[in-house]
Amino acid sequence: MSFGQIVNRIPHARVSLPGHGAEFEVDFVIDTAFDGELALPSHLASSLDQINSGWRSYQLANGDIIVAPYCEIYLSWDGEPRRTEVAIIDGNPLLGVELLEGNLVQIEMTIGGEVHIEPL
């Protein structure tokens, strides 16, 4: 379904997102410490075709809790539309474990290694 590669020892996955009038692709860091679905910095989130938005609390990897905006999109995932929450947080685009649940993630941990995500 999705694929990516290792960049600087970090697994990435390329995901198509619904934009204003056209889809666009983003390289996400696969972050198993992020328990949400997706996180994007505001300059990328502003290009999304959003269906809902608001504010909520998020716990960061260092234990800090922040309040940040989020939006919801319909993402094509496993070949089906999926209502997906996108946290709007500065930093790298993140793909979290909530979106990965129910999928097999295979990572070749070598320079330029491949990353595959497919439904179980």
C-alpha positions in Angstrom: 0.0 0.0 0.0 2.6 2.6 1.1 6.3 2.7 0.9 9.2 4.8 1.7 12.8 4.4 2.6 15.4 5.0 5.3 16.8 8.5 5.4 19.5 9.3 7.9 18.7 6.1 9.8 15.0 7.1 10.2 12.2 5.3 8.4 10.0 7.5 6.2 6.7 6.7 4.4 5.3 8.7 1.5 1.5 9.4 1.8 -0.8 11.2 -0.6 -3.0 13.8 1.2 -6.1 15.5 -0.1 -5.3 19.1 -1.0 -7.3 22.0 -2.3 -8.3 20.7 -5.7 -5.5 18.0 -6.0 -3.7 15.5 -3.9 -0.1 16.1 -2.8 2.5 13.7 -1.3 4.3 14.2 1.9 7.2 12.1 3.3 6.4 11.2 6.9 8.7 10.0 9.7 7.3 6.8 11.0 7.2 7.5 14.8 6.1 4.7 17.0 6.3 7.0 20.0 3.5 9.2 18.5 0.2 7.6 19.4 -1.9 9.7 17.0 -2.5 9.3 13.3 -0.7 12.1 11.5 1.1 15.3 12.5 2.0 18.1 10.1 3.6 21.6 10.5 1.2 24.4 9.8 2.7 25.3 6.4 1.8 21.8 5.1 -1.5 21.6 7.0 -2.7 24.8 5.4 -2.8 23.0 2.0 -5.2 20.2 3.2 -8.8 19.9 2.2 -10.1 19.8 5.7 -13.5 18.6 6.9 -13.3 19.6 10.6 -10.9 21.3 13.0 -10.4 22.3 16.6 -7.9 22.2 19.5 -6.8 19.3 21.8 -4.1 18.2 24.1 -1.1 16.1 23.0 1.6 14.5 25.1 5.1 14.9 23.6 7.8 12.2 23.8 9.5 14.1 26.6 6.3 14.0 28.7 5.3 17.6 28.2 1.6 18.2 27.4 0.8 20.9 24.8 -2.5 22.2 23.4 -2.4 22.4 19.6 -4.8 22.7 16.7 -5.9 19.7 14.7 -7.9 19.1 11.5 -9.6 16.1 10.1 -9.3 14.9 6.5 -10.5 11.9 4.5 -7.4 9.9 3.7 -7.2 7.0 1.3 -5.8 4.2 3.5 -5.8 0.5 2.7 -7.8 1.5 -0.5 -10.6 2.9 1.6 -11.5 6.5 2.6 -10.6 6.9 6.3 -11.5 9.9 8.5 -8.1 10.9 9.9 -7.0 13.4 12.5 -4.0 15.6 11.7 -2.2 17.3 14.6 -0.8 20.6 13.6 2.5 20.7 15.4 5.8 22.2 14.2 8.6 19.8 13.3 8.8 16.8 11.0 5.6 15.3 9.5 4.9 12.3 11.6 3.0 9.1 10.9 1.9 7.5 14.2 0.8 4.2 15.6 -3.0 4.9 15.5 -2.8 5.0 11.7 -0.5 2.0 11.5 -2.7 -0.2 13.6 -3.9 -3.3 11.6 -1.0 -3.1 9.2 2.3 -4.9 8.7 5.3 -2.5 8.7 8.5 -3.8 7.2 11.6 -1.8 7.5 15.0 -2.6 5.9 17.3 -0.9 8.4 20.2 -0.2 6.0 21.3 2.9 4.1 18.5 3.6 1.5 16.6 0.6 2.8 12.9 0.2 1.9 9.9 0.7 4.1 6.6 -1.2 3.3 3.2 -0.8 4.9 0.4 -3.2 4.0 -2.8 -4.3 5.6 -2.8 -7.4 7.7 
